[in-house]
Amino acid sequence: MFKKLFKFGGESDFGTVQNIIISVVGFIIIILGWHFISVNEIIPTNILPDPFKVVGSYGTLISEYHMFGNAWFSLKMNLLCYVYAIGLSLPIGFIITLCPLLNLLISKYITSIRFLPFVAISSIFVSIFGLTFNMKVWFLTAALMVYIIPAIVNKINDLQNPKNDKDNVYLQTIQTMGASNWEKFRYVYWPYVTSGVADTCRDLLAVSWTYVTVAELIYKDGEITGLGASINTMIRQSHIPEAYALIVLIIAIGFVQDFVFAKLIKKLFPYKN
């Protein structure tokens, strides 16, 4: 096994127990390396605090800075924007692409909306919704839709492309069977597109948390302002270990969300396995 670990291009799966042991060792190495850098001030502690001080700061964050309330504030915003973004993007994407005229008029330009600088246009959402929680949710919803709608359009066009033998065969098969438009939609278009969108949404988890922190900085009102706003406050007040602790918390929440997404995808789309 030891030789396999250093084999060029070799497999990286050695069984559940061995994989867990190797992952734990990797985590310990990272923490010890981080501790070594901080203790010896290779990087100043006001930039990279000691990891044990970071862990120790959670008590203060819970008792004095409403960590759980801020975490729920951010997570609720993140979950709501996913519900709205998926719920709006699916009908928009299908309508644009299943109508030949709209497909020709619009679909080629859809992918370009991914380059829209949402951070720069946040004031537009403020002017529409005001300085409210809903403004943040719709800002995040729109930021996700510019990725999800192009994914839907591209998936449908791939399915309808006769040159794409790998995917178009499903459409050809059901057409040969004399299926109605509704049957084509239900048994081919819908499962094919939604399974692809599920993967896109999972990939967007990291992007969504980036926009969550941006949205929280647009305005802060009250003690519960979200994790992103709290990180900004901790840094401004020179509470660097606390800021890092909140960053680690966001990573942990994202990791759990990714795990849940993966399980849901397997449950909802068993044919992908």
Backbone bond lengths (Angstrom), bond angles and torsions (degrees), N, CA, C in turn:
res aa  C-N    CA-C-N  psi(-1)  N-CA   C-N-CA  omega(-1)  CA-C   N-CA-C  phi
1 M - - - 1.458 - - 1.530 111.05 -
2 F 1.359 116.01 -38.96 1.470 119.48 -177.71 1.523 111.05 -60.01
3 K 1.340 117.20 -41.21 1.462 120.21 179.65 1.525 111.10 -66.31
4 K 1.340 115.89 -35.34 1.466 120.01 -179.11 1.530 111.62 -64.36
5 L 1.346 116.29 -29.36 1.461 119.88 -178.96 1.518 112.79 -63.79
6 F 1.327 116.69 -25.38 1.464 121.59 -176.56 1.525 112.59 -114.04
7 K 1.342 116.34 12.57 1.458 120.18 179.59 1.518 109.79 -76.53
8 F 1.310 117.12 129.26 1.466 121.92 -179.11 1.524 109.95 -63.03
9 G 1.343 115.25 123.37 1.458 119.87 178.54 1.512 113.86 70.33
10 G 1.328 117.67 14.20 1.454 120.54 -177.52 1.516 112.67 -76.22
11 E 1.338 116.30 174.59 1.455 121.42 179.80 1.522 109.98 -72.24
12 S 1.324 115.58 152.89 1.462 120.69 179.35 1.519 111.77 -116.75
13 D 1.329 116.85 17.64 1.464 121.61 177.70 1.521 108.70 -117.75
14 F 1.334 116.13 112.17 1.459 120.77 -176.73 1.524 112.09 -115.80
15 G 1.316 117.13 16.86 1.452 121.08 -176.85 1.521 110.93 104.98
16 T 1.322 116.46 156.81 1.463 121.41 -173.30 1.517 112.97 -59.01
17 V 1.325 117.51 -51.06 1.464 121.69 -176.32 1.520 110.84 -62.80
18 Q 1.333 116.90 -47.39 1.462 120.61 -179.15 1.522 111.51 -63.81
19 N 1.329 116.06 -40.13 1.471 119.67 178.91 1.526 111.58 -62.56
20 I 1.344 116.29 -41.53 1.468 120.42 179.16 1.527 110.31 -64.27
21 I 1.331 116.73 -44.00 1.469 120.67 -179.89 1.528 110.64 -60.22
22 I 1.338 115.96 -46.52 1.461 120.60 -179.42 1.535 110.51 -63.35
23 S 1.347 117.34 -40.12 1.466 120.92 179.48 1.528 111.06 -64.61
24 V 1.343 116.45 -41.23 1.466 120.66 178.96 1.522 110.49 -64.16
25 V 1.338 116.09 -42.67 1.465 120.48 177.65 1.528 110.03 -60.66
26 G 1.329 116.70 -42.39 1.464 120.84 178.33 1.515 111.70 -61.19
27 F 1.348 116.82 -41.35 1.460 121.02 178.51 1.531 110.98 -63.26
28 I 1.325 116.18 -43.46 1.472 120.76 179.71 1.526 110.39 -62.82
29 I 1.322 116.51 -41.53 1.470 120.47 179.27 1.527 110.54 -61.77
30 I 1.332 116.98 -42.97 1.468 120.90 179.51 1.530 110.70 -62.14
31 I 1.344 117.17 -46.15 1.462 121.14 -178.72 1.528 110.61 -64.45
32 L 1.326 117.41 -44.81 1.461 120.53 -179.83 1.530 111.38 -65.92
33 G 1.338 116.00 -38.05 1.457 119.71 177.01 1.520 111.46 -65.18
34 W 1.317 115.92 -42.24 1.467 121.73 176.39 1.531 110.26 -61.34
35 H 1.355 116.35 -45.58 1.468 121.57 179.35 1.531 110.86 -61.09
36 F 1.322 116.76 -42.95 1.466 121.63 -179.54 1.530 110.62 -61.60
37 I 1.335 116.33 -43.93 1.466 120.62 -179.83 1.526 110.83 -63.69
38 S 1.337 116.64 -41.07 1.469 120.66 -178.39 1.521 111.97 -70.94
39 V 1.343 117.38 -46.01 1.465 121.49 -177.39 1.522 111.20 -62.14
40 N 1.311 116.55 -39.62 1.460 121.00 -178.73 1.527 112.15 -89.30
41 E 1.357 115.83 3.05 1.462 122.57 177.00 1.533 112.39 52.49
42 I 1.326 114.69 37.54 1.470 119.39 172.08 1.527 108.38 -61.51
43 I 1.331 114.73 -38.90 1.460 122.30 167.97 1.523 105.95 -117.76
44 P 1.335 119.42 129.56 1.471 121.48 -177.14 1.531 112.05 -52.79
45 T 1.331 116.34 141.89 1.467 120.78 -177.03 1.524 112.76 -67.02
46 N 1.341 117.63 -18.35 1.466 118.53 175.31 1.525 111.81 -78.20
47 I 1.331 115.08 -4.05 1.466 121.10 173.76 1.521 110.29 -110.58
48 L 1.342 116.11 -45.11 1.464 121.36 179.50 1.529 108.56 -128.80
49 P 1.331 117.93 94.44 1.463 120.74 -178.73 1.526 111.92 -72.78
50 D 1.312 116.03 162.32 1.460 121.39 178.87 1.532 109.92 -63.00
51 P 1.334 118.48 136.70 1.471 120.62 -177.39 1.523 113.35 -60.45
52 F 1.335 117.58 -30.98 1.460 120.05 -179.47 1.531 110.96 -72.87
53 K 1.331 117.33 -29.91 1.458 120.57 173.36 1.522 110.49 -70.73
54 V 1.324 115.49 -33.96 1.468 120.03 177.23 1.523 109.95 -62.74
55 V 1.329 116.32 -47.61 1.473 120.71 179.13 1.525 110.16 -63.06
56 G 1.339 116.68 -41.32 1.460 120.73 -179.01 1.514 114.20 -66.11
57 S 1.314 117.55 -18.20 1.472 120.77 -177.23 1.523 113.09 -80.17
58 Y 1.339 117.96 -10.27 1.467 119.34 -178.36 1.528 112.10 -62.94
59 G 1.342 117.10 -34.14 1.462 119.60 178.29 1.512 111.66 -59.90
60 T 1.333 116.39 -44.75 1.465 120.91 178.47 1.521 111.31 -65.40
61 L 1.324 116.13 -41.34 1.462 120.12 -179.72 1.526 111.29 -62.55
62 I 1.319 116.92 -38.01 1.464 120.92 -179.66 1.525 111.37 -71.99
63 S 1.328 116.01 -45.11 1.466 120.12 -173.25 1.522 113.62 -80.65
64 E 1.328 117.77 -30.48 1.463 120.03 -172.53 1.531 114.44 -116.11
65 Y 1.340 117.30 -22.13 1.469 118.74 -172.49 1.532 113.45 -122.34
66 H 1.328 117.04 18.82 1.475 121.66 172.17 1.534 112.30 52.60
67 M 1.324 116.75 50.57 1.463 120.02 -174.70 1.529 112.19 -60.43
68 F 1.327 117.26 -44.67 1.461 119.80 -177.44 1.537 111.28 -67.22
69 G 1.322 116.32 -39.27 1.460 119.48 177.12 1.514 112.04 -63.50
70 N 1.331 116.37 -41.86 1.466 120.43 178.32 1.523 111.45 -67.76
71 A 1.332 116.62 -36.54 1.463 120.13 178.60 1.526 110.56 -64.46
72 W 1.342 116.95 -43.10 1.459 120.44 178.75 1.527 111.10 -66.51
73 F 1.321 117.08 -37.97 1.463 122.02 177.17 1.533 109.87 -56.76
74 S 1.323 116.83 -48.04 1.472 121.18 -178.42 1.517 111.53 -70.23
75 L 1.335 116.29 -43.24 1.463 119.87 -178.30 1.520 111.13 -65.40
76 K 1.340 116.99 -41.46 1.472 120.45 178.06 1.520 110.70 -60.24
77 M 1.316 116.28 -43.21 1.465 120.84 178.07 1.529 110.64 -61.35
78 N 1.325 115.93 -43.61 1.459 121.32 -179.26 1.528 111.42 -63.23
79 L 1.328 116.84 -44.93 1.463 120.76 -178.40 1.529 111.60 -68.12
80 L 1.335 116.60 -41.52 1.465 119.80 179.56 1.525 111.65 -62.34
81 C 1.322 116.93 -42.25 1.460 119.02 -178.21 1.528 110.76 -66.02
82 Y 1.331 117.84 -31.35 1.470 120.08 176.34 1.528 110.76 -68.11
83 V 1.328 116.41 -44.05 1.470 119.99 179.49 1.523 110.37 -60.25
84 Y 1.323 116.68 -47.84 1.468 120.36 -179.01 1.528 111.52 -67.31
85 A 1.326 116.99 -43.20 1.468 120.50 -176.51 1.520 111.53 -64.26
86 I 1.326 116.72 -44.15 1.469 119.95 179.69 1.527 109.91 -68.60
87 G 1.344 116.46 -44.19 1.461 120.79 -178.52 1.520 113.13 -61.48
88 L 1.329 117.87 -33.55 1.462 121.34 179.13 1.527 112.66 -87.37
89 S 1.319 117.11 -36.40 1.461 120.82 -174.50 1.520 112.57 -69.71
90 L 1.331 117.71 -37.30 1.465 120.17 -177.67 1.530 112.28 -60.72
91 P 1.340 120.12 -54.63 1.473 118.02 178.97 1.527 113.00 -63.70
92 I 1.325 117.31 -38.44 1.474 119.91 179.48 1.525 110.21 -62.91
93 G 1.320 116.49 -47.16 1.462 120.43 -178.86 1.518 112.53 -63.08
94 F 1.350 116.78 -42.48 1.460 120.42 179.88 1.527 111.16 -67.00
95 I 1.330 117.36 -44.16 1.467 120.45 -178.86 1.528 110.68 -61.52
96 I 1.335 115.97 -44.69 1.468 119.74 -178.89 1.523 111.23 -61.98
97 T 1.319 117.25 -42.92 1.467 120.11 -169.73 1.520 113.84 -90.57
98 L 1.331 118.58 -29.13 1.462 119.82 -179.29 1.520 112.62 -80.76
99 C 1.330 117.28 -16.45 1.464 120.74 174.41 1.534 107.99 -93.08
100 P 1.331 118.43 112.70 1.464 120.47 -175.52 1.524 114.18 -53.36
101 L 1.336 117.08 -39.88 1.465 119.77 -179.17 1.527 110.78 -64.30
102 L 1.333 116.74 -49.21 1.462 120.33 179.60 1.525 111.13 -64.29
103 N 1.322 115.32 -36.01 1.464 119.89 179.04 1.525 110.52 -60.66
104 L 1.335 115.59 -45.00 1.465 120.13 179.74 1.523 111.57 -69.33
105 L 1.328 116.56 -37.19 1.460 120.81 -175.94 1.538 112.44 -74.71
106 I 1.339 116.82 -38.93 1.465 120.00 -165.90 1.521 115.03 -116.27
107 S 1.336 117.07 -39.73 1.468 119.46 -165.62 1.526 113.87 -57.40
108 K 1.335 117.88 -32.74 1.468 119.58 -179.02 1.521 112.37 -67.17
109 Y 1.333 115.84 -20.95 1.461 119.45 -177.29 1.534 112.76 -101.08
110 I 1.330 116.09 -6.54 1.459 120.08 -176.35 1.524 111.73 -61.74
111 T 1.327 116.99 -42.63 1.467 119.44 -175.99 1.524 112.60 -61.86
112 S 1.329 116.92 -23.55 1.464 119.46 -177.99 1.526 112.53 -70.00
113 I 1.337 118.07 -20.51 1.461 119.44 -178.41 1.522 111.98 -69.09
114 R 1.337 116.74 -14.07 1.473 119.20 177.52 1.521 111.84 -64.71
115 F 1.324 116.68 -20.05 1.466 120.47 -178.23 1.533 112.21 -90.44
116 L 1.321 116.37 5.67 1.459 120.23 179.85 1.532 109.55 -65.56
117 P 1.339 119.15 124.03 1.475 121.91 -177.60 1.520 111.44 -80.59
118 F 1.328 116.50 86.44 1.457 120.48 -173.44 1.522 113.35 -63.25
119 V 1.309 116.97 -34.00 1.462 119.03 179.14 1.527 110.49 -60.92
120 A 1.324 115.93 -37.02 1.463 120.54 -177.29 1.523 112.53 -73.85
121 I 1.339 117.18 -22.81 1.464 119.44 -176.43 1.524 111.87 -107.61
122 S 1.321 117.45 18.59 1.468 120.47 -179.37 1.525 111.72 -60.44
123 S 1.329 117.16 -28.69 1.470 120.31 -179.34 1.527 111.62 -63.36
124 I 1.337 116.92 -26.64 1.466 119.80 177.79 1.530 110.04 -64.10
125 F 1.325 116.60 -41.76 1.460 120.64 179.52 1.521 110.66 -68.61
126 V 1.332 116.71 -35.19 1.465 120.64 176.72 1.521 110.11 -63.21
127 S 1.341 116.78 -42.60 1.471 120.28 -178.58 1.522 111.63 -67.65
128 I 1.338 117.54 -28.67 1.467 120.86 -179.02 1.529 111.47 -83.44
129 F 1.338 116.51 -48.20 1.464 121.21 -171.94 1.527 113.78 -105.14
130 G 1.337 117.07 -9.59 1.455 119.79 -177.10 1.517 111.67 77.59
131 L 1.314 115.88 -178.55 1.463 121.25 -179.91 1.525 109.19 -84.58
132 T 1.329 114.99 76.66 1.459 121.40 -176.26 1.521 110.71 -132.36
133 F 1.327 114.85 168.89 1.463 120.43 175.44 1.524 110.68 -63.70
134 N 1.331 116.83 -38.48 1.464 120.72 179.35 1.523 111.89 -61.45
135 M 1.321 116.61 -34.93 1.466 119.79 177.30 1.519 110.09 -59.06
136 K 1.323 116.59 -43.63 1.467 120.87 -179.55 1.525 110.88 -64.89
137 V 1.331 115.52 -41.25 1.467 119.91 -179.33 1.523 110.74 -63.83
138 W 1.339 117.42 -44.29 1.462 119.90 -178.50 1.529 111.70 -72.80
139 F 1.313 116.95 -30.42 1.464 120.54 172.74 1.528 109.91 -60.88
140 L 1.325 116.61 -46.71 1.465 121.09 179.05 1.525 111.64 -67.79
141 T 1.336 115.94 -39.01 1.469 120.03 178.86 1.525 110.98 -59.37
142 A 1.325 116.29 -48.48 1.467 120.68 179.42 1.527 110.89 -63.39
143 A 1.339 116.69 -38.04 1.467 120.48 -179.56 1.527 111.44 -63.71
144 L 1.334 117.67 -34.67 1.466 120.73 177.65 1.531 111.56 -79.00
145 M 1.331 116.61 -35.12 1.464 119.75 -177.85 1.520 112.53 -62.14
146 V 1.340 117.50 -31.15 1.468 119.11 -178.93 1.525 111.20 -69.36
147 Y 1.325 117.44 -13.20 1.468 120.90 173.81 1.529 111.71 -99.68
148 I 1.335 115.93 -37.39 1.462 119.57 -174.65 1.528 111.87 -74.18
149 I 1.338 117.95 -42.95 1.472 119.70 -179.06 1.535 111.80 -60.55
150 P 1.342 120.07 -47.42 1.466 118.48 176.01 1.523 113.13 -59.40
151 A 1.339 117.05 -34.27 1.465 119.85 178.09 1.523 110.64 -64.43
152 I 1.328 117.15 -40.42 1.462 121.00 178.38 1.522 110.76 -65.69
153 V 1.319 115.83 -46.82 1.472 120.83 -179.83 1.523 110.72 -60.18
154 N 1.320 117.16 -44.69 1.464 120.78 -179.17 1.525 111.67 -66.30
155 K 1.342 117.39 -38.00 1.463 120.19 179.27 1.528 110.59 -64.95
156 I 1.330 117.23 -43.40 1.468 119.74 -179.59 1.523 110.76 -66.74
157 N 1.317 116.74 -41.87 1.471 119.52 178.82 1.522 111.37 -65.29
158 D 1.324 117.36 -36.18 1.467 120.35 175.36 1.524 110.47 -63.55
159 L 1.327 116.15 -41.55 1.461 120.36 -179.75 1.525 111.38 -64.79
160 Q 1.334 116.49 -37.52 1.465 121.01 -176.15 1.523 113.36 -86.08
161 N 1.321 117.26 -7.43 1.457 121.25 -177.72 1.532 110.63 -77.67
162 P 1.352 118.91 113.23 1.474 120.94 -178.99 1.536 112.96 -61.32
163 K 1.328 117.35 -23.99 1.461 120.54 -179.91 1.534 111.94 -75.96
164 N 1.321 115.95 -15.43 1.470 120.67 179.23 1.530 108.88 -89.93
165 D 1.311 116.14 80.92 1.467 120.88 -175.17 1.524 112.41 -59.93
166 K 1.292 116.83 -32.33 1.468 121.16 -175.52 1.522 111.81 -63.02
167 D 1.329 117.36 -40.09 1.461 120.73 -175.47 1.529 113.09 -106.42
168 N 1.299 117.09 -36.06 1.458 120.27 -176.05 1.524 112.39 -64.56
169 V 1.324 117.31 -19.51 1.465 121.00 -179.73 1.530 111.29 -61.41
170 Y 1.326 118.02 -30.97 1.469 120.69 178.30 1.523 110.15 -64.78
171 L 1.317 116.39 -42.71 1.458 121.02 -179.84 1.525 110.46 -69.53
172 Q 1.313 116.83 -40.80 1.459 120.72 178.79 1.525 111.07 -62.64
173 T 1.323 115.60 -40.02 1.465 120.13 -178.02 1.517 111.78 -64.64
174 I 1.333 117.29 -47.13 1.460 119.59 -177.42 1.525 111.33 -71.56
175 Q 1.340 117.24 -28.89 1.461 120.26 174.83 1.526 110.38 -67.83
176 T 1.322 117.06 -38.72 1.461 121.35 177.98 1.531 111.38 -62.35
177 M 1.329 115.13 -31.40 1.472 120.24 -179.85 1.523 112.22 -79.43
178 G 1.342 117.50 -1.08 1.456 121.60 177.66 1.513 114.38 75.93
179 A 1.312 116.58 31.52 1.465 120.72 -177.93 1.527 111.14 -70.39
180 S 1.321 115.09 150.29 1.460 121.01 175.87 1.526 109.60 -78.42
181 N 1.329 116.20 169.92 1.470 119.54 178.60 1.530 111.61 -59.58
182 W 1.340 115.63 -41.07 1.458 119.09 178.57 1.526 111.10 -62.32
183 E 1.318 117.75 -41.70 1.469 121.40 179.48 1.528 111.25 -66.14
184 K 1.326 116.51 -37.79 1.470 119.55 175.77 1.525 110.28 -62.03
185 F 1.335 114.64 -43.56 1.463 119.00 -179.22 1.521 110.42 -65.57
186 R 1.308 116.75 -46.35 1.474 120.79 -173.97 1.530 112.01 -69.49
187 Y 1.329 117.18 -42.61 1.467 119.41 -170.42 1.528 113.82 -98.47
188 V 1.336 117.83 -14.99 1.472 119.38 -179.30 1.525 111.24 -122.47
189 Y 1.325 116.64 -62.04 1.466 119.76 -174.61 1.530 112.23 -59.57
190 W 1.342 115.69 -53.12 1.465 119.30 -173.49 1.535 112.99 -61.95
191 P 1.338 119.95 -53.22 1.470 118.48 -179.50 1.525 113.16 -65.27
192 Y 1.342 116.32 -35.43 1.465 119.41 -179.03 1.528 110.82 -66.55
193 V 1.325 116.54 -45.96 1.461 120.54 -176.31 1.529 111.28 -73.34
194 T 1.337 117.20 -46.97 1.461 119.14 -176.49 1.522 112.41 -64.48
195 S 1.316 118.41 -34.15 1.460 119.93 177.30 1.526 110.71 -66.18
196 G 1.330 115.86 -37.17 1.465 119.40 177.16 1.512 111.93 -70.32
197 V 1.344 116.56 -38.76 1.460 120.98 178.47 1.528 110.51 -65.22
198 A 1.323 116.98 -35.34 1.466 120.79 177.92 1.526 110.49 -59.64
199 D 1.321 116.46 -43.03 1.474 120.09 177.69 1.527 110.58 -64.53
200 T 1.344 116.27 -40.48 1.466 120.24 178.70 1.531 110.99 -61.90
201 C 1.333 116.34 -44.34 1.466 120.73 179.94 1.523 111.18 -62.78
202 R 1.302 116.18 -38.24 1.468 119.08 177.45 1.518 110.49 -64.99
203 D 1.319 116.44 -41.64 1.471 120.34 179.34 1.527 111.40 -65.64
204 L 1.340 116.62 -25.79 1.467 120.78 -176.70 1.531 113.27 -84.21
205 L 1.317 118.13 -0.21 1.460 120.08 -178.13 1.522 112.04 -55.67
206 A 1.330 115.87 -46.69 1.473 119.56 -179.19 1.525 110.79 -64.29
207 V 1.339 116.34 -41.26 1.465 120.60 179.37 1.524 110.16 -63.76
208 S 1.333 116.31 -40.85 1.465 119.90 -177.57 1.525 111.29 -63.44
209 W 1.327 117.31 -37.66 1.463 119.15 178.92 1.526 111.63 -70.93
210 T 1.312 117.14 -30.63 1.464 119.79 174.08 1.514 110.37 -62.18
211 Y 1.344 116.69 -45.16 1.462 120.27 179.33 1.524 112.12 -70.16
212 V 1.346 117.82 -29.80 1.459 120.53 176.12 1.522 110.30 -59.35
213 T 1.336 115.91 -47.15 1.472 119.29 -179.31 1.526 111.36 -65.00
214 V 1.336 116.64 -35.51 1.464 119.90 177.52 1.528 110.55 -66.15
215 A 1.335 116.38 -45.02 1.467 120.81 -178.37 1.525 111.15 -62.30
216 E 1.316 116.49 -37.11 1.466 119.82 -178.57 1.525 112.36 -68.98
217 L 1.312 116.49 -23.02 1.460 120.12 -179.68 1.530 112.93 -85.24
218 I 1.336 117.17 -11.06 1.465 119.70 -179.71 1.523 110.37 -61.39
219 Y 1.314 115.36 -42.91 1.468 119.06 171.00 1.521 108.02 -157.52
220 K 1.327 116.15 149.78 1.463 122.66 -179.98 1.522 108.07 -126.77
221 D 1.327 115.08 127.63 1.458 119.14 -176.75 1.528 108.28 -139.55
222 G 1.324 117.36 118.20 1.453 121.54 179.00 1.516 112.74 91.07
223 E 1.328 115.00 -173.61 1.457 120.82 -177.02 1.521 112.03 -82.13
224 I 1.318 117.83 -30.81 1.467 122.24 179.99 1.522 108.20 -96.45
225 T 1.313 116.37 105.15 1.469 120.50 -175.42 1.529 112.98 -125.26
226 G 1.336 117.74 -1.88 1.453 120.36 179.84 1.521 112.18 100.85
227 L 1.325 115.28 163.55 1.464 120.45 -176.25 1.522 112.53 -69.26
228 G 1.333 117.06 -39.04 1.462 120.02 -179.67 1.510 112.02 -62.89
229 A 1.337 116.13 -45.11 1.455 120.31 178.31 1.527 110.83 -66.47
230 S 1.328 116.48 -35.99 1.469 120.30 178.82 1.522 111.44 -65.57
231 I 1.325 116.90 -39.07 1.464 120.26 177.20 1.521 109.96 -61.07
232 N 1.315 116.14 -44.89 1.459 120.93 178.60 1.529 110.95 -59.88
233 T 1.330 117.05 -42.17 1.463 121.58 179.04 1.524 111.17 -64.86
234 M 1.339 116.63 -43.43 1.465 120.67 179.91 1.530 111.30 -61.40
235 I 1.313 116.80 -41.34 1.465 120.48 -179.62 1.524 110.45 -67.17
236 R 1.330 117.52 -42.96 1.464 120.74 179.90 1.529 111.53 -63.90
237 Q 1.342 116.57 -30.74 1.460 120.74 179.73 1.531 112.17 -92.72
238 S 1.329 116.57 8.03 1.470 123.34 178.69 1.527 112.73 63.29
239 H 1.336 117.14 28.33 1.463 121.24 172.72 1.535 107.72 -93.58
240 I 1.316 115.69 71.23 1.466 120.20 -172.19 1.530 113.06 -66.65
241 P 1.349 120.57 -44.42 1.475 118.96 177.16 1.526 112.54 -57.39
242 E 1.330 116.24 -39.63 1.473 119.80 178.61 1.532 111.39 -64.70
243 A 1.338 116.18 -38.95 1.468 119.91 178.37 1.523 110.52 -62.31
244 Y 1.332 116.35 -44.77 1.466 120.39 178.43 1.528 110.87 -64.37
245 A 1.330 116.63 -37.38 1.466 119.73 179.05 1.526 110.95 -61.36
246 L 1.318 117.11 -39.77 1.466 120.93 178.39 1.526 111.63 -70.09
247 I 1.331 116.58 -35.31 1.460 120.02 175.67 1.529 110.41 -63.15
248 V 1.335 116.15 -43.44 1.461 121.05 177.32 1.530 110.25 -62.13
249 L 1.336 116.57 -38.22 1.470 120.53 178.80 1.522 111.09 -63.10
250 I 1.329 117.38 -42.21 1.473 120.62 177.60 1.524 110.29 -61.62
251 I 1.338 116.76 -42.79 1.463 120.19 178.49 1.526 110.28 -61.18
252 A 1.352 116.40 -41.89 1.465 120.61 179.71 1.528 111.35 -63.90
253 I 1.333 116.70 -43.30 1.469 120.45 178.10 1.525 110.39 -62.72
254 G 1.341 116.67 -43.36 1.458 120.42 177.67 1.518 112.05 -61.45
255 F 1.328 116.38 -39.19 1.466 120.86 178.95 1.524 110.46 -63.17
256 V 1.340 116.78 -43.39 1.464 120.45 179.04 1.524 110.45 -65.97
257 Q 1.327 116.92 -42.36 1.471 120.39 177.69 1.525 111.22 -59.71
258 D 1.320 116.36 -43.03 1.461 120.49 179.13 1.533 110.69 -61.71
259 F 1.331 116.36 -41.17 1.466 121.24 178.38 1.527 110.49 -62.33
260 V 1.340 115.86 -45.04 1.467 120.19 -179.80 1.529 110.52 -66.01
261 F 1.335 117.17 -41.90 1.469 121.22 177.19 1.523 110.63 -57.46
262 A 1.329 116.51 -45.61 1.459 121.17 -178.77 1.527 110.94 -60.85
263 K 1.339 116.66 -42.39 1.462 120.80 179.46 1.530 110.98 -66.83
264 L 1.346 116.60 -41.29 1.466 120.67 179.62 1.529 110.90 -64.44
265 I 1.328 116.31 -40.46 1.467 119.85 179.85 1.523 110.55 -62.40
266 K 1.333 116.69 -41.66 1.462 120.58 178.65 1.527 111.20 -65.84
267 K 1.351 115.32 -35.64 1.460 119.85 -179.34 1.529 111.84 -73.66
268 L 1.337 116.00 -43.78 1.466 120.46 -175.89 1.519 112.78 -79.21
269 F 1.335 116.76 -29.37 1.474 120.98 -177.24 1.520 110.23 -128.21
270 P 1.334 117.49 67.67 1.467 120.37 -177.19 1.526 113.46 -62.59
271 Y 1.338 116.71 -24.14 1.463 120.30 -179.92 1.520 112.81 -70.73
272 K 1.338 117.42 -11.25 1.470 119.79 177.47 1.520 111.39 -77.36
273 N 1.336 118.32 -19.72 1.462 121.87 -176.17 1.527 111.51 -78.37
